[in-house]
């Protein structure tokens, strides 16, 4: 981690493919060379908001290697901490508008966002695909989960032009 006390990264093509990682790392100024606390969020910008999240502590010398493992093939781009918070919370709000709650570990992982002012981000993030939710079934999504998601989306859309799409 550089001399900054907070930095953030995101998957380079999150909005093109609909899903990607957002990582916010925080290091106390008094802990230079020590431990970085990181919130790792799998953001589904098309539908589910924060699909998974966790909070972890990484020794500073291993920070770069950890980022390389997290972002693997999709690459990563730097993101201001303010925009990271705005993106993460915007995705959660979008999903909640359809009755979908974030991953249960989101609450714990979001502690890394405290003190970051999302108002400092001028970027506008557009959620959904073509103006409506677009659910892409993940390889580990159970049939029960899929039914619950679709029922929630259909209930909120009410057969309007905002009716959700699904990709199996």
N, CA and C of each residue as an Amber inpcrd file, in Angstrom:
protein
   504
   0.8600000  -1.1760000   0.0000000   0.0000000   0.0000000   0.0000000
   0.8950000   1.2230000   0.0000000   0.5060000   2.2350000  -0.7000000
   1.2850000   3.4620000  -0.7490000   1.1700000   4.1990000   0.5790000
   1.6370000   5.4110000   0.6180000   1.5790000   6.1900000   1.8560000
   0.1660000   6.5930000   2.2340000  -0.7820000   6.4180000   1.3090000
  -2.1740000   6.7190000   1.6160000  -2.6560000   5.7850000   2.7180000
  -3.6230000   6.2410000   3.4770000  -4.1680000   5.3810000   4.5120000
  -5.3870000   4.6060000   4.0190000  -5.9900000   5.0500000   2.9210000
  -7.1270000   4.3370000   2.3390000  -6.9470000   4.3260000   0.8220000
  -7.1410000   3.1540000   0.2270000  -7.1400000   3.0800000  -1.2310000
  -8.2010000   2.0890000  -1.6630000  -8.6240000   2.2100000  -2.9120000
  -9.6850000   1.3500000  -3.4250000  -9.3830000   0.9530000  -4.8560000
  -9.9010000  -0.2280000  -5.2150000  -9.7190000  -0.7980000  -6.5450000
 -11.0370000  -1.4230000  -6.9880000 -11.2240000  -1.5380000  -8.2960000
 -12.4180000  -2.1990000  -8.8030000 -12.1080000  -2.9380000 -10.0880000
 -12.9420000  -3.9000000 -10.3940000 -12.8040000  -4.6670000 -11.6300000
 -12.9980000  -3.7310000 -12.8040000 -12.0770000  -3.7800000 -13.7240000
 -12.0800000  -2.8490000 -14.8460000 -13.3360000  -2.8290000 -15.6890000
 -14.0310000  -3.9550000 -15.7930000 -15.2000000  -4.0060000 -16.6680000
 -16.4710000  -4.3660000 -15.9130000 -16.5820000  -3.9340000 -14.6720000
 -17.7230000  -4.2780000 -13.8330000 -19.0520000  -3.9700000 -14.5120000
 -19.1860000  -2.7980000 -15.0940000 -20.4730000  -2.4230000 -15.6820000
 -20.6900000  -3.0350000 -17.0720000 -19.6350000  -3.4780000 -17.7320000
 -19.7950000  -4.1420000 -19.0280000 -20.2680000  -5.5840000 -18.8520000
 -19.7580000  -6.2740000 -17.8120000 -20.1320000  -7.6730000 -17.5980000
 -21.1570000  -7.8430000 -16.4820000 -21.3850000  -6.7810000 -15.7190000
 -22.4220000  -6.8090000 -14.6920000 -21.9550000  -7.1930000 -13.3110000
 -20.7670000  -7.7610000 -13.2020000 -20.3060000  -8.2190000 -11.8950000
 -18.7970000  -8.0510000 -11.7940000 -18.3520000  -7.7060000 -10.5970000
 -16.9160000  -7.5810000 -10.3770000 -16.6110000  -7.2320000  -8.9380000
 -15.3460000  -7.2440000  -8.6360000 -14.8760000  -6.9740000  -7.2790000
 -14.6560000  -5.4800000  -7.0550000 -14.9040000  -5.0580000  -5.8280000
 -14.5040000  -3.7430000  -5.3470000 -13.8000000  -3.9980000  -4.0260000
 -12.5940000  -3.4690000  -3.8860000 -11.8030000  -3.6740000  -2.6750000
 -11.4150000  -2.3240000  -2.1030000 -11.6410000  -2.1650000  -0.8130000
 -11.2230000  -0.9610000  -0.1050000 -10.2690000  -1.4010000   0.9950000
  -9.0490000  -0.8660000   0.9560000  -8.0420000  -1.1960000   1.9570000
  -7.7570000   0.0110000   2.8240000  -7.6370000  -0.2280000   4.1040000
  -7.4170000   0.8580000   5.0720000  -6.2850000   0.4590000   5.9980000
  -5.3550000   1.3940000   6.1590000  -4.2520000   1.1690000   7.0740000
  -4.1430000   2.3660000   8.0060000  -4.0800000   2.0860000   9.2850000
  -3.9180000   3.1640000  10.2570000  -2.5580000   3.8040000  10.0540000
  -2.5220000   5.1280000  10.1290000  -1.2590000   5.8430000   9.9480000
  -0.2200000   5.3640000  10.9620000  -0.6590000   4.9880000  12.1360000
   0.2570000   4.5270000  13.1860000   0.7310000   3.0940000  12.9560000
   0.2010000   2.4330000  11.9210000   0.5100000   1.0260000  11.6760000
   1.2500000   0.8400000  10.3510000   2.0370000   1.8550000   9.9490000
   2.7770000   1.7560000   8.6840000   3.6380000   0.4990000   8.6950000
   3.5510000  -0.2530000   7.5900000   4.3130000  -1.4830000   7.4920000
   3.6680000  -2.6540000   8.2060000   2.4620000  -2.4380000   8.7570000
   1.8010000  -3.4820000   9.5270000   0.6780000  -4.1630000   8.7910000
  -0.5300000  -3.9490000   9.2720000  -1.7020000  -4.6700000   8.7850000
  -2.6430000  -3.7340000   8.0220000  -3.1710000  -4.2470000   6.9120000
  -4.1770000  -3.5280000   6.1360000  -5.5090000  -4.2430000   6.3530000
  -6.5240000  -3.4910000   6.7310000  -7.8750000  -4.0330000   6.8540000
  -8.5670000  -3.7680000   5.5250000  -9.0990000  -4.8260000   4.9260000
  -9.7020000  -4.6920000   3.6050000 -11.1240000  -5.2280000   3.5940000
 -12.0070000  -4.4800000   2.9620000 -13.3480000  -4.9460000   2.6570000
 -13.3510000  -5.3860000   1.2060000 -13.7880000  -6.6100000   0.9610000
 -13.8290000  -7.1590000  -0.3920000 -15.2970000  -7.4130000  -0.7240000
 -15.7700000  -6.7990000  -1.8000000 -17.1800000  -6.8440000  -2.1670000
 -17.3210000  -7.3670000  -3.5990000 -18.1220000  -8.4160000  -3.7770000
 -18.4820000  -8.8710000  -5.1190000 -19.7740000  -8.1430000  -5.4690000
 -19.6630000  -7.1890000  -6.3740000 -20.7870000  -6.3270000  -6.7250000
 -21.4430000  -6.8190000  -8.0100000 -22.7480000  -7.0550000  -7.9180000
 -23.5750000  -7.3870000  -9.0720000 -24.3370000  -6.1110000  -9.4230000
 -23.8000000  -5.3600000 -10.3770000 -24.3760000  -4.0670000 -10.7410000
 -25.6650000  -4.1910000 -11.5350000 -25.9550000  -5.3910000 -12.0540000
 -27.1500000  -5.5900000 -12.8540000 -28.3720000  -5.9510000 -12.0240000
 -28.1590000  -6.5250000 -10.8050000 -29.3350000  -7.0070000 -10.0910000
 -29.1570000  -7.1310000  -8.5790000 -28.2500000  -7.9700000  -8.1300000
 -28.2150000  -8.3920000  -6.7260000 -27.5020000  -7.4510000  -5.7680000
 -26.8630000  -6.4130000  -6.2600000 -26.1460000  -5.5010000  -5.3630000
 -24.8390000  -6.1140000  -4.9070000 -24.6850000  -6.3260000  -3.6030000
 -23.4820000  -6.9740000  -3.0770000 -23.8000000  -8.4530000  -2.8940000
 -23.2840000  -9.2630000  -3.8160000 -23.5740000 -10.6940000  -3.8130000
 -22.7870000 -11.4150000  -2.7230000 -21.5680000 -10.9780000  -2.4700000
 -20.7990000 -11.5180000  -1.3470000 -19.8370000 -10.4350000  -0.8740000
 -19.4360000 -10.5740000   0.3820000 -18.5350000  -9.5930000   0.9730000
 -17.8210000 -10.2260000   2.1540000 -16.6380000  -9.7260000   2.4250000
 -15.9430000 -10.1340000   3.6400000 -14.9290000  -9.0830000   4.0370000
 -14.5880000  -9.1000000   5.2900000 -13.5880000  -8.2170000   5.8660000
 -12.3890000  -9.0810000   6.2170000 -11.2090000  -8.6130000   5.8570000
 -10.0050000  -9.3930000   6.1270000  -8.8650000  -8.4780000   6.5420000
  -7.8870000  -9.0360000   7.1640000  -6.6730000  -8.3060000   7.5360000
  -5.5130000  -8.9420000   6.7920000  -4.7280000  -8.0960000   6.1280000
  -3.6370000  -8.5600000   5.2790000  -2.3560000  -7.8480000   5.6980000
  -1.2820000  -8.5840000   5.9470000   0.0010000  -7.9300000   6.2460000
   0.4280000  -7.0580000   5.0600000   0.8990000  -5.8680000   5.3280000
   1.2900000  -4.9240000   4.2650000   2.1810000  -5.5320000   3.1950000
   3.1930000  -6.3340000   3.5690000   4.0490000  -6.9000000   2.5090000
   3.2950000  -7.8430000   1.5600000   2.1280000  -8.3250000   1.9540000
   1.3620000  -9.2530000   1.1080000   0.1940000  -8.5740000   0.3890000
   0.0370000  -7.2780000   0.5670000  -1.0950000  -6.5440000   0.0080000
  -1.1530000  -6.6570000  -1.5140000  -0.0510000  -6.3870000  -2.1850000
  -0.0410000  -6.4190000  -3.6430000  -0.3830000  -7.8170000  -4.1710000
   0.1820000  -8.8450000  -3.5760000  -0.1130000 -10.2260000  -4.0010000
  -1.5860000 -10.5650000  -3.7600000  -2.1400000 -10.0670000  -2.6580000
  -3.5610000 -10.3120000  -2.3670000  -4.4320000  -9.6550000  -3.4340000
  -4.1120000  -8.4310000  -3.8210000  -4.8770000  -7.7560000  -4.8760000
  -4.7920000  -8.5190000  -6.1910000  -3.6150000  -9.0320000  -6.5120000
  -3.4630000  -9.8050000  -7.7480000  -4.3270000 -11.0640000  -7.7190000
  -4.4230000 -11.7220000  -6.5690000  -5.2710000 -12.9160000  -6.4590000
  -6.7510000 -12.5620000  -6.5650000  -7.1470000 -11.4770000  -5.9330000
  -8.5590000 -11.0690000  -5.9370000  -9.0230000 -10.7230000  -7.3510000
  -8.1890000 -10.0090000  -8.0770000  -8.6150000  -9.5070000  -9.3880000
  -8.2130000 -10.3990000 -10.5580000  -7.3720000 -11.3520000 -10.3640000
  -6.9300000 -12.3110000 -11.3900000  -7.0530000 -11.7970000 -12.8050000
  -7.9340000 -12.4350000 -13.5920000  -8.0130000 -12.1500000 -15.0220000
  -8.6750000 -10.8140000 -15.3670000  -9.6310000 -10.3860000 -14.5630000
 -10.4100000  -9.2180000 -14.9790000  -9.6520000  -7.9020000 -14.8580000
  -8.5100000  -7.9160000 -14.2260000  -7.7560000  -6.6930000 -14.0740000
  -8.3760000  -5.7860000 -13.0300000  -7.6660000  -4.7640000 -12.6930000
  -8.1640000  -3.8310000 -11.6880000  -7.8120000  -2.4110000 -12.0860000
  -8.6420000  -1.5140000 -11.6210000  -8.4280000  -0.0940000 -11.8440000
  -8.5070000   0.6010000 -10.5000000  -7.6860000   1.6330000 -10.3060000
  -7.8180000   2.3890000  -9.0590000  -9.1460000   3.1410000  -9.0570000
  -9.6640000   3.3270000  -7.8740000 -10.9410000   4.0090000  -7.6770000
 -10.7960000   4.8440000  -6.4220000 -11.3020000   6.0380000  -6.4350000
 -11.2070000   6.8350000  -5.2150000 -12.0460000   6.1630000  -4.1300000
 -11.6260000   6.2630000  -2.8860000 -12.4360000   5.6790000  -1.8140000
 -13.8680000   6.2200000  -1.7990000 -14.0370000   7.5050000  -2.1160000
 -15.3870000   8.0840000  -2.1510000 -16.2370000   7.4030000  -3.2180000
 -15.6540000   7.1440000  -4.3880000 -16.4070000   6.4710000  -5.4620000
 -16.6410000   5.0030000  -5.1310000 -15.7030000   4.3780000  -4.4350000
 -15.9140000   2.9840000  -4.0230000 -17.1250000   2.8930000  -3.1110000
 -17.2070000   3.7930000  -2.1430000 -18.3560000   3.7740000  -1.2310000
 -19.6530000   4.0470000  -1.9870000 -19.6210000   5.0450000  -2.8760000
 -20.8250000   5.3830000  -3.6490000 -21.2600000   4.2010000  -4.5140000
 -20.3140000   3.5210000  -5.1390000 -20.6160000   2.3690000  -5.9790000
 -21.2110000   1.2230000  -5.1660000 -20.5680000   0.8760000  -4.0750000
 -21.0340000  -0.2340000  -3.2300000 -22.4130000   0.0630000  -2.6590000
 -22.5830000   1.2260000  -2.0630000 -23.8660000   1.5680000  -1.4510000
 -24.9520000   1.7760000  -2.5030000 -24.5860000   2.2530000  -3.6790000
 -25.5580000   2.3980000  -4.7590000 -26.0640000   1.0490000  -5.2340000
 -25.1540000   0.0780000  -5.3350000 -25.5500000  -1.2730000  -5.7400000
 -26.4850000  -1.8920000  -4.7070000 -26.1820000  -1.6850000  -3.4290000
 -27.0380000  -2.2060000  -2.3540000 -28.4200000  -1.5560000  -2.4260000
 -28.4620000  -0.2490000  -2.6090000 -29.7440000   0.4650000  -2.6860000
 -30.5610000   0.0020000  -3.8960000 -29.8990000  -0.2140000  -5.0220000
 -30.5950000  -0.6840000  -6.2190000 -31.2430000  -2.0460000  -5.9470000
 -30.4850000  -2.9730000  -5.4000000 -31.0180000  -4.3050000  -5.1050000
 -32.1430000  -4.2330000  -4.0770000 -31.9750000  -3.3920000  -3.0780000
 -33.0150000  -3.2620000  -2.0490000 -34.3030000  -2.7090000  -2.6290000
 -34.2080000  -1.9190000  -3.7000000 -35.4270000  -1.3890000  -4.3160000
 -36.2810000  -2.5110000  -4.9040000 -35.6770000  -3.6900000  -5.0770000
 -36.3980000  -4.8700000  -5.5520000 -36.5900000  -5.8950000  -4.4480000
 -36.3290000  -5.4890000  -3.2040000 -36.5240000  -6.3880000  -2.0770000
 -35.3950000  -7.3830000  -1.8650000 -34.2280000  -7.1060000  -2.4390000
 -33.0880000  -8.0160000  -2.3340000 -32.0380000  -7.4360000  -1.3870000
 -31.7140000  -8.1780000  -0.3710000 -30.7460000  -7.7280000   0.6330000
 -29.3280000  -8.1640000   0.2510000 -28.3230000  -7.4000000   0.7000000
 -26.9390000  -7.7920000   0.4080000 -26.5330000  -9.0350000   1.2060000
 -25.4120000  -9.5850000   0.8250000 -24.8180000 -10.7130000   1.5370000
 -24.8020000 -10.4130000   3.0420000 -25.0790000 -11.4010000   3.8800000
 -25.0940000 -11.1660000   5.3310000 -23.7830000 -10.5830000   5.8780000
 -22.6600000 -10.8730000   5.2430000 -21.3770000 -10.3500000   5.7090000
 -21.1120000  -8.9150000   5.2410000 -22.0320000  -8.3560000   4.4680000
 -21.8810000  -6.9750000   4.0030000 -21.7500000  -6.0060000   5.1740000
 -22.5670000  -6.1850000   6.2060000 -22.5480000  -5.2830000   7.3570000
 -21.1490000  -5.1980000   7.9460000 -20.5350000  -6.3450000   8.1600000
 -19.1950000  -6.3780000   8.7490000 -18.1610000  -5.7880000   7.7850000
 -18.2120000  -6.1850000   6.5250000 -17.2390000  -5.7040000   5.5470000
 -17.3540000  -4.1990000   5.3290000 -18.5630000  -3.6600000   5.4550000
 -18.7630000  -2.2250000   5.1920000 -18.1540000  -1.3280000   6.2660000
 -17.6830000  -1.9100000   7.3610000 -17.0020000  -1.0840000   8.3750000
 -15.7850000  -0.3790000   7.7950000 -15.1880000  -0.9680000   6.7790000
 -14.0200000  -0.3570000   6.1570000 -14.3850000   0.9500000   5.4450000
 -15.6730000   1.1590000   5.1780000 -16.1310000   2.3710000   4.4930000
 -16.3710000   3.5500000   5.4300000 -16.3450000   3.2920000   6.7380000
 -16.6650000   4.3650000   7.6870000 -15.6760000   5.5260000   7.5460000
 -16.2250000   6.7100000   7.6090000 -15.4150000   7.9190000   7.4920000
 -15.1310000   8.3410000   6.0640000 -15.5350000   7.5610000   5.0950000
 -15.3640000   7.9170000   3.6830000 -16.6470000   8.5970000   3.2230000
 -16.5270000   9.7950000   2.6690000 -17.6950000  10.5630000   2.2510000
 -17.9790000  10.3230000   0.7660000 -19.0600000   9.6070000   0.4760000
 -19.4340000   9.3060000  -0.9050000 -19.7750000  10.5760000  -1.6910000
 -20.1060000  11.6600000  -1.0040000 -20.4230000  12.9120000  -1.6860000
 -19.2050000  13.4710000  -2.4190000 -18.0220000  12.9760000  -2.0840000
 -16.8090000  13.4060000  -2.7680000 -16.6170000  12.7680000  -4.1320000
 -17.5650000  11.9540000  -4.5570000 -17.4830000  11.2800000  -5.8610000
 -18.4690000  11.9180000  -6.8280000 -17.9660000  12.3960000  -7.9600000
 -18.8210000  13.0120000  -8.9830000 -19.3110000  12.0140000 -10.0310000
 -18.8270000  10.7920000  -9.9690000 -19.2060000   9.7770000 -10.9490000
 -20.6390000   9.3150000 -10.7110000 -21.3750000   9.1210000 -11.7970000
 -22.7210000   8.5500000 -11.7240000 -22.6410000   7.0950000 -12.1540000
 -23.1540000   6.2100000 -11.3210000 -23.1740000   4.7870000 -11.6320000
 -24.5990000   4.3960000 -11.9980000 -24.7700000   3.7450000 -13.1380000
 -26.0900000   3.3080000 -13.5960000 -26.2180000   1.8060000 -13.3720000
 -27.1670000   1.4150000 -12.5440000 -27.3660000   0.0140000 -12.2060000
 -28.4470000  -0.6030000 -13.0740000 -28.4270000  -1.9290000 -13.1650000
 -29.3310000  -2.6370000 -14.0490000 -28.7220000  -2.7040000 -15.4380000
 -29.4550000  -3.3130000 -16.3440000 -29.0080000  -3.3910000 -17.7380000
 -30.1650000  -2.9250000 -18.6010000 -29.9090000  -1.9370000 -19.4070000
 -30.9460000  -1.3580000 -20.2600000 -32.1290000  -0.8690000 -19.4310000
 -31.8390000  -0.3200000 -18.2640000 -32.8690000   0.2920000 -17.4300000
 -33.6950000  -0.6420000 -16.5750000 -33.3100000  -1.9210000 -16.5140000
 -34.0670000  -2.8430000 -15.6720000 -33.1210000  -3.8820000 -15.0770000
 -33.5720000  -4.5620000 -14.0140000 -32.7050000  -5.5830000 -13.4140000
 -32.4860000  -6.7390000 -14.3830000 -31.2750000  -7.2600000 -14.3480000
 -30.8940000  -8.3750000 -15.2130000 -30.1760000  -9.3870000 -14.3470000
 -30.8620000 -10.4620000 -14.0130000 -30.3060000 -11.4750000 -13.1210000
 -29.5450000 -12.5200000 -13.9200000 -28.2910000 -12.7210000 -13.5460000
 -27.4560000 -13.7580000 -14.1490000 -27.2290000 -14.8090000 -13.0760000
 -27.7320000 -16.0020000 -13.3260000 -27.6020000 -17.0650000 -12.3340000
 -26.1420000 -17.4730000 -12.2080000 -25.6520000 -17.4730000 -10.9580000
 -24.2910000 -17.8970000 -10.6830000 -24.2000000 -19.4090000 -10.5750000
 -22.9930000 -19.9530000 -10.6890000 -22.8280000 -21.4070000 -10.6640000
 -23.2080000 -22.0440000  -9.3260000 -23.2440000 -21.2620000  -8.2750000
 -23.5740000 -21.7960000  -6.9520000 -24.9470000 -21.3410000  -6.4520000
 -25.7140000 -20.6690000  -7.3130000 -27.0540000 -20.2250000  -6.9200000
 -28.0010000 -21.4230000  -6.9370000 -28.5880000 -21.7130000  -5.7920000
 -29.4980000 -22.8520000  -5.6890000 -30.8140000 -22.5400000  -6.3980000
 -31.5540000 -23.5760000  -6.7770000 -32.8710000 -23.3360000  -7.3840000
 -33.7710000 -22.5060000  -6.4620000 -33.6810000 -22.7390000  -5.1530000
 -34.4850000 -21.9600000  -4.2070000 -34.0960000 -20.4850000  -4.2460000
 -32.8080000 -20.2040000  -4.3180000 -32.3280000 -18.8160000  -4.3950000
 -32.8410000 -18.1550000  -5.6720000 -32.7450000 -18.8590000  -6.7860000
 -33.2100000 -18.3160000  -8.0670000 -34.7010000 -17.9900000  -7.9880000
 -35.5000000 -18.9050000  -7.4370000 -36.9490000 -18.6650000  -7.3040000
 -37.2200000 -17.4330000  -6.4320000 -36.4690000 -17.3230000  -5.3360000
 -36.6660000 -16.1890000  -4.4250000 -36.3230000 -14.8670000  -5.1130000
 -35.2210000 -14.8450000  -5.8370000 -34.8180000 -13.6290000  -6.5520000
 -35.8670000 -13.2540000  -7.5970000 -36.2600000 -14.2200000  -8.4050000
 -37.2280000 -13.9270000  -9.4600000 -38.5790000 -13.5030000  -8.8930000
 -39.0020000 -14.1330000  -7.8020000 -40.2720000 -13.7420000  -7.1790000
 -40.1910000 -12.3070000  -6.6810000 -39.0800000 -11.9540000  -6.0700000
 -38.9180000 -10.5930000  -5.5640000 -38.8840000  -9.5830000  -6.7080000
 -38.1550000  -9.8880000  -7.7620000 -38.0860000  -8.9800000  -8.9100000
 -39.4480000  -8.8260000  -9.5850000 -40.1370000  -9.9330000  -9.7870000
 -41.4470000  -9.8690000 -10.4370000 -42.4680000  -9.1300000  -9.5860000
 -42.4150000  -9.3130000  -8.2800000 -43.3420000  -8.6270000  -7.3720000
 -43.1350000  -7.1180000  -7.4520000 -41.8760000  -6.6870000  -7.4510000
 -41.5760000  -5.2460000  -7.4780000 -41.8530000  -4.6440000  -8.8450000
 -41.6280000  -5.4210000  -9.9150000 -41.8290000  -4.8900000 -11.2640000
 -43.3030000  -4.8280000 -11.6160000 -44.0820000  -5.7680000 -11.0870000
 -45.5200000  -5.7650000 -11.3220000 -45.9120000  -5.8200000 -12.7880000
 -45.1040000  -6.4990000 -13.6130000 -45.4510000  -6.6280000 -15.0250000
 -45.2330000  -5.3600000 -15.8350000 -44.5010000  -4.4030000 -15.2870000
 -44.2620000  -3.1570000 -16.0110000 -43.1570000  -3.3410000 -17.0370000
 -42.7860000  -2.2570000 -17.6970000 -41.6820000  -2.3270000 -18.6590000
 -40.3560000  -2.4980000 -17.9540000 -40.3760000  -2.4960000 -16.6310000
 -39.1700000  -2.7230000 -15.8400000 -39.0530000  -4.2030000 -15.4520000
 -39.8660000  -5.0710000 -16.0680000 -39.8230000  -6.4950000 -15.7440000
 -38.3980000  -7.0010000 -15.9460000 -37.9490000  -7.8410000 -15.0330000
 -36.5620000  -8.2960000 -15.0660000 -36.2920000  -9.2760000 -16.1900000
 -35.0140000  -9.3620000 -16.5250000 -34.5430000 -10.3760000 -17.4600000
 -33.7260000 -11.3770000 -16.6630000 -33.5980000 -12.5530000 -17.1870000
 -32.7980000 -13.5830000 -16.5250000 -31.9310000 -14.2750000 -17.5680000
 -30.7260000 -14.6260000 -17.1570000 -29.8200000 -15.3740000 -18.0170000
 -29.4000000 -16.6210000 -17.2580000 -29.6230000 -17.7690000 -17.8310000
 -29.2850000 -19.0410000 -17.1760000 -27.9060000 -19.4630000 -17.5530000
